[in-house]
Amino acid sequence: MKVVSFKICPFVQRVTALLEAKEVSYETEYISLKSKPQWFEEISPHGQVPVLITDNGQPLFESDAIVEYLEEAYPVLSSASSLEQKAINRAWGYLATKHYLVQCSAQRSADQATLNARSLKLEKAFSSIEGALGDTPYFNAQSVDIVDIAWLPLLHRAAIIEKNTGYDFVGNYPKLKKWQRTLLASGLAEKSVSEDFERVFTDFYLSADTYLGNKANVCDQPVGQGCESCC
């Protein structure tokens, strides 16, 4: 099994984190979205990552479809006790993925006013999930579930931003903050990205032409293509 990836794509991390959580063996092939290879264009109808190539050689595209396939093909993570709860968990997961590109946009803000405006869109989602979190270590269970996997890219990236700049996207939400710490302590964040992920991420999102990059006093670096070619 192989995952075709762009290193800082949150949609890719959603897939690789699920594979890690399920302990499914896979390979990763990284491509440049600025210069996509022909073979990739042939298996990805919209030219976006991730693409999962199954053990049978079948390419699958769209992260939602890939996650559904992995849930059906391998032992499920879900500990939900009813079909209704499973549906609720999927819905909360969808809320996370709808905000991946919102977070990407906020992180690339050129000035504080733009960052504040874009962060408000994230805060609506964070406020909603804060009200849904209970007393369990993970979203509503004692172990990681697909809803936790869906929120991991958002919370992982927020932690890197906070570490490098002091700006905390989730600091006003104590339950969300606790959940973030639990997810990061699981090790899934590091396992689901490349070894140089943080460097590549900060080169792009904390470059000198971003407000957060200047806040962190990060030196200017060559900027690659961002999340607009993720699905």
Secondary structure by P-SEA (a helix, b strand, c coil): cccccccccaaaaaaaaaaaaacccbbbbbbbcccccaaaaaacccccccccccccccccccaaaaaaaaaaacccccccccaaaaaaaaaaaaaaaaaaaaaaaaaacccaaaaaaaaaaaaaaaaaaaaacccccccccccccaaaaaaaaaaaaaaaaaaccccccccccaaaaaaaaaaaaaaaaaaacccaaaaaaaaaccccccaaaaaaccccccccccccccc
